[in-house]
């Protein structure tokens, strides 16, 4: 994770919090509430320390589809290596 990275809630996360949906552990729910979409990772990491390992918390929330990052990139396209063309005489 980058120090300047910012995490924000997905639409699913907002629904889960609004509906108080069961199944989300209290520790992750508390972390999700703290994540405001404005705080950089360097500061957020300090805030999440009281709940456990900050990187693990963020990874769990991302795996559940509850968080995204401003550094999230789509997968890179796969390119096939160009084959050398036979010399034309």
MDTraj code that builds the backbone (N, CA, C; nanometers):
import mdtraj as md
import numpy as np

residues = "UNK UNK UNK UNK UNK UNK UNK UNK UNK UNK UNK UNK UNK UNK UNK UNK UNK UNK UNK UNK UNK UNK UNK UNK UNK UNK UNK UNK UNK UNK UNK UNK UNK UNK UNK UNK UNK UNK UNK UNK UNK UNK UNK UNK UNK UNK UNK UNK UNK UNK UNK UNK UNK UNK UNK UNK UNK UNK UNK UNK UNK UNK UNK UNK UNK UNK UNK UNK UNK UNK UNK UNK UNK UNK UNK UNK UNK UNK UNK UNK UNK UNK UNK UNK UNK UNK UNK UNK UNK".split()
xyz = np.array([
    [0.0832, -0.1173, 0.0000],
    [0.0000, 0.0000, 0.0000],
    [0.0883, 0.1245, 0.0000],
    [0.0416, 0.2251, -0.0687],
    [0.1156, 0.3504, -0.0787],
    [0.0764, 0.4434, 0.0350],
    [0.1704, 0.5209, 0.0844],
    [0.1439, 0.6143, 0.1946],
    [0.0353, 0.7150, 0.1590],
    [0.0257, 0.7525, 0.0322],
    [-0.0725, 0.8532, -0.0086],
    [-0.2035, 0.7918, -0.0583],
    [-0.2110, 0.6600, -0.0566],
    [-0.3300, 0.5893, -0.1038],
    [-0.4513, 0.6243, -0.0178],
    [-0.5650, 0.6387, -0.0821],
    [-0.6897, 0.6690, -0.0114],
    [-0.7891, 0.5577, -0.0408],
    [-0.8516, 0.5066, 0.0640],
    [-0.9522, 0.4024, 0.0507],
    [-1.0897, 0.4634, 0.0706],
    [-1.1862, 0.4114, -0.0038],
    [-1.3219, 0.4613, 0.0098],
    [-1.4212, 0.3455, 0.0029],
    [-1.5378, 0.3691, 0.0614],
    [-1.6414, 0.2665, 0.0682],
    [-1.7070, 0.2472, -0.0688],
    [-1.7419, 0.1236, -0.0977],
    [-1.8180, 0.0942, -0.2183],
    [-1.9663, 0.1129, -0.1866],
    [-2.0465, 0.1057, -0.2886],
    [-2.1920, 0.1141, -0.2695],
    [-2.2391, -0.0004, -0.1795],
    [-2.1817, -0.1180, -0.1976],
    [-2.2155, -0.2323, -0.1120],
    [-2.1849, -0.2008, 0.0339],
    [-2.0724, -0.1387, 0.0600],
    [-2.0336, -0.1044, 0.1978],
    [-2.1347, -0.0084, 0.2597],
    [-2.1781, 0.0894, 0.1817],
    [-2.2772, 0.1846, 0.2345],
    [-2.4085, 0.1140, 0.2678],
    [-2.4479, 0.0188, 0.1846],
    [-2.5711, -0.0587, 0.2127],
    [-2.5551, -0.1442, 0.3370],
    [-2.4405, -0.2119, 0.3483],
    [-2.4142, -0.2988, 0.4641],
    [-2.4213, -0.2178, 0.5936],
    [-2.3623, -0.1001, 0.5929],
    [-2.3648, -0.0159, 0.7129],
    [-2.5054, 0.0381, 0.7399],
    [-2.5732, 0.0829, 0.6366],
    [-2.7059, 0.1410, 0.6544],
    [-2.8070, 0.0379, 0.7045],
    [-2.7975, -0.0836, 0.6513],
    [-2.8926, -0.1895, 0.6865],
    [-2.8475, -0.2688, 0.8091],
    [-2.7281, -0.2365, 0.8596],
    [-2.6714, -0.3110, 0.9723],
    [-2.6759, -0.4618, 0.9463],
    [-2.6372, -0.4945, 0.8259],
    [-2.6427, -0.6337, 0.7808],
    [-2.5576, -0.7233, 0.8701],
    [-2.6131, -0.8399, 0.9066],
    [-2.5343, -0.9340, 0.9873],
    [-2.4258, -0.9983, 0.9008],
    [-2.3292, -1.0571, 0.9657],
    [-2.2247, -1.1287, 0.8936],
    [-2.0937, -1.0539, 0.8846],
    [-2.0959, -0.9232, 0.9112],
    [-1.9720, -0.8469, 0.9102],
    [-1.9223, -0.8376, 1.0537],
    [-1.8045, -0.8935, 1.0832],
    [-1.7522, -0.8875, 1.2197],
    [-1.7447, -0.7430, 1.2705],
    [-1.7652, -0.7265, 1.3990],
    [-1.7679, -0.5937, 1.4600],
    [-1.6399, -0.5154, 1.4332],
    [-1.5277, -0.5825, 1.4349],
    [-1.3992, -0.5172, 1.4099],
    [-1.3950, -0.4578, 1.2695],
    [-1.4453, -0.5324, 1.1707],
    [-1.4471, -0.4818, 1.0336],
    [-1.5508, -0.3714, 1.0167],
    [-1.6634, -0.3839, 1.0845],
    [-1.7659, -0.2798, 1.0801],
    [-1.7099, -0.1487, 1.1360],
    [-1.6409, -0.1568, 1.2482],
    [-1.5813, -0.0375, 1.3090],
    [-1.4783, 0.0248, 1.2152],
    [-1.3979, -0.0580, 1.1514],
    [-1.2976, -0.0071, 1.0572],
    [-1.3655, 0.0610, 0.9392],
    [-1.4710, -0.0006, 0.8891],
    [-1.5427, 0.0548, 0.7748],
    [-1.6013, 0.1922, 0.8079],
    [-1.6477, 0.2081, 0.9282],
    [-1.7011, 0.3374, 0.9721],
    [-1.5908, 0.4436, 0.9738],
    [-1.4699, 0.4048, 1.0135],
    [-1.3586, 0.4993, 1.0211],
    [-1.3084, 0.5446, 0.8838],
    [-1.3279, 0.4629, 0.7838],
    [-1.2753, 0.4926, 0.6508],
    [-1.3692, 0.5913, 0.5823],
    [-1.3162, 0.7117, 0.5552],
    [-1.4008, 0.8202, 0.5073],
    [-1.3777, 0.8604, 0.3617],
    [-1.2841, 0.7970, 0.2943],
    [-1.2582, 0.8318, 0.1554],
    [-1.1763, 0.9588, 0.1387],
    [-1.1226, 1.0112, 0.2477],
    [-1.0421, 1.1332, 0.2425],
    [-0.9060, 1.1154, 0.3089],
    [-0.8995, 1.0225, 0.4024],
    [-0.7787, 1.0048, 0.4832],
    [-0.6772, 0.9171, 0.4103],
    [-0.5549, 0.9652, 0.4038],
    [-0.4476, 0.8887, 0.3398],
    [-0.4110, 0.7681, 0.4241],
    [-0.3555, 0.6660, 0.3572],
    [-0.3176, 0.5410, 0.4226],
    [-0.2245, 0.5653, 0.5404],
    [-0.1324, 0.6598, 0.5280],
    [-0.0372, 0.6848, 0.6357],
    [-0.1090, 0.7212, 0.7656],
    [-0.2160, 0.7955, 0.7589],
    [-0.2936, 0.8334, 0.8777],
    [-0.3958, 0.7242, 0.9129],
    [-0.4584, 0.6671, 0.8126],
    [-0.5594, 0.5630, 0.8361],
    [-0.4976, 0.4436, 0.9084],
    [-0.3761, 0.4098, 0.8716],
    [-0.3057, 0.2976, 0.9356],
    [-0.2966, 0.3199, 1.0863],
    [-0.2658, 0.4411, 1.1273],
    [-0.2586, 0.4726, 1.2706],
    [-0.3959, 0.4575, 1.3364],
    [-0.5007, 0.5011, 1.2678],
    [-0.6356, 0.4947, 1.3232],
    [-0.6836, 0.3504, 1.3398],
    [-0.6449, 0.2644, 1.2463],
    [-0.6933, 0.1259, 1.2478],
    [-0.6134, 0.0354, 1.3409],
    [-0.4989, 0.0811, 1.3882],
    [-0.4133, -0.0012, 1.4751],
    [-0.4875, -0.0520, 1.5986],
    [-0.5798, 0.0257, 1.6515],
    [-0.6518, -0.0167, 1.7721],
    [-0.7435, -0.1353, 1.7442],
    [-0.7724, -0.1620, 1.6155],
    [-0.8625, -0.2721, 1.5789],
    [-0.7881, -0.3978, 1.5364],
    [-0.6569, -0.3878, 1.5190],
    [-0.5783, -0.5021, 1.4737],
    [-0.4781, -0.4584, 1.3687],
    [-0.4342, -0.5515, 1.2879],
    [-0.3381, -0.5233, 1.1819],
    [-0.4077, -0.4446, 1.0711],
    [-0.3714, -0.3170, 1.0514],
    [-0.4403, -0.2333, 0.9540],
    [-0.4398, -0.2896, 0.8115],
    [-0.3268, -0.3421, 0.7674],
    [-0.3191, -0.3966, 0.6319],
    [-0.4132, -0.5160, 0.6165],
    [-0.4205, -0.6006, 0.7176],
    [-0.5094, -0.7165, 0.7141],
    [-0.6555, -0.6722, 0.7113],
    [-0.6889, -0.5723, 0.7890],
    [-0.8270, -0.5208, 0.7923],
    [-0.8670, -0.4688, 0.6550],
    [-0.7809, -0.3882, 0.5953],
    [-0.8114, -0.3312, 0.4643],
    [-0.8230, -0.4415, 0.3593],
    [-0.7337, -0.5398, 0.3638],
    [-0.7393, -0.6497, 0.2676],
    [-0.8684, -0.7297, 0.2817],
    [-0.9114, -0.7532, 0.4061],
    [-1.0372, -0.8255, 0.4272],
    [-1.1560, -0.7472, 0.3732],
    [-1.1575, -0.6169, 0.3972],
    [-1.2674, -0.5335, 0.3470],
    [-1.2677, -0.5285, 0.1944],
    [-1.1503, -0.5222, 0.1349],
    [-1.1419, -0.5211, -0.0116],
    [-1.1869, -0.6552, -0.0691],
    [-1.1484, -0.7650, -0.0033],
    [-1.1879, -0.8979, -0.0502],
    [-1.3387, -0.9165, -0.0448],
    [-1.4050, -0.8490, 0.0482],
    [-1.5509, -0.8573, 0.0598],
    [-1.6217, -0.7585, -0.0334],
    [-1.5438, -0.6809, -0.1067],
    [-1.6024, -0.5841, -0.1990],
    [-1.6549, -0.4593, -0.1312],
    [-1.6030, -0.4297, -0.0119],
    [-1.6524, -0.3166, 0.0658],
    [-1.5639, -0.1929, 0.0532],
    [-1.4433, -0.2088, 0.0023],
    [-1.3502, -0.0965, -0.0122],
    [-1.2889, -0.0973, -0.1502],
    [-1.2560, 0.0224, -0.1962],
    [-1.1762, 0.0401, -0.3164],
    [-1.0693, 0.1427, -0.2841],
    [-0.9711, 0.1491, -0.3689],
    [-0.8589, 0.2409, -0.3492],
    [-0.8469, 0.3332, -0.4684],
    [-0.7979, 0.4528, -0.4428],
    [-0.7722, 0.5418, -0.5556],
    [-0.6527, 0.4934, -0.6369],
    [-0.5824, 0.3920, -0.5881],
    [-0.4698, 0.3327, -0.6610],
    [-0.5067, 0.1986, -0.7237],
    [-0.6335, 0.1601, -0.7124],
    [-0.6760, 0.0340, -0.7734],
    [-0.6720, 0.0497, -0.9254],
    [-0.6025, -0.0381, -0.9876],
    [-0.5895, -0.0335, -1.1325],
    [-0.6501, -0.1577, -1.1944],
    [-0.7085, -0.1435, -1.3116],
    [-0.7575, -0.2637, -1.3791],
    [-0.6389, -0.3501, -1.4188],
    [-0.6624, -0.4781, -1.4398],
    [-0.5515, -0.5649, -1.4800],
    [-0.4891, -0.5148, -1.6103],
    [-0.3604, -0.5301, -1.6195],
    [-0.2914, -0.4899, -1.7418],
    [-0.3259, -0.5866, -1.8542],
    [-0.3421, -0.5347, -1.9751],
    [-0.3708, -0.6249, -2.0875],
    [-0.2483, -0.7108, -2.1175],
    [-0.2754, -0.8293, -2.1667],
    [-0.1661, -0.9196, -2.2045],
    [-0.1322, -0.8966, -2.3508],
    [-0.0069, -0.8793, -2.3767],
    [0.0388, -0.8601, -2.5128],
    [0.1216, -0.9804, -2.5544],
    [0.1017, -1.0209, -2.6761],
    [0.1844, -1.1289, -2.7284],
    [0.3091, -1.0668, -2.7887],
    [0.4186, -1.1330, -2.7679],
    [0.5449, -1.0845, -2.8241],
    [0.5361, -1.0884, -2.9755],
    [0.5824, -0.9839, -3.0347],
    [0.5811, -0.9788, -3.1812],
    [0.6822, -1.0786, -3.2352],
    [0.6407, -1.1512, -3.3339],
    [0.7325, -1.2457, -3.3964],
    [0.8099, -1.1731, -3.5070],
    [0.9371, -1.2010, -3.5137],
    [1.0153, -1.1351, -3.6195],
    [0.9643, -1.1773, -3.7579],
    [0.9530, -1.0808, -3.8423],
    [0.9083, -1.1071, -3.9811],
    [1.0302, -1.1458, -4.0649],
    [1.0099, -1.2394, -4.1562],
    [1.1223, -1.2769, -4.2419],
    [1.1623, -1.1574, -4.3285],
    [1.2891, -1.1449, -4.3507],
    [1.3408, -1.0348, -4.4326],
    [1.2916, -1.0503, -4.5755],
    [1.2472, -0.9395, -4.6310],
    [1.2033, -0.9429, -4.7710],
    [1.3197, -0.9033, -4.8601],
    [1.3386, -0.9790, -4.9616],
    [1.4515, -0.9531, -5.0521],
    [1.4037, -0.8922, -5.1790],
])
top = md.Topology()
chain = top.add_chain()
for i, resn in enumerate(residues, 1):
    res = top.add_residue(resn, chain, resSeq=i)
    for name in ("N", "CA", "C"):
        top.add_atom(name, md.element.get_by_symbol(name[0]), res)
traj = md.Trajectory(xyz[None], top)
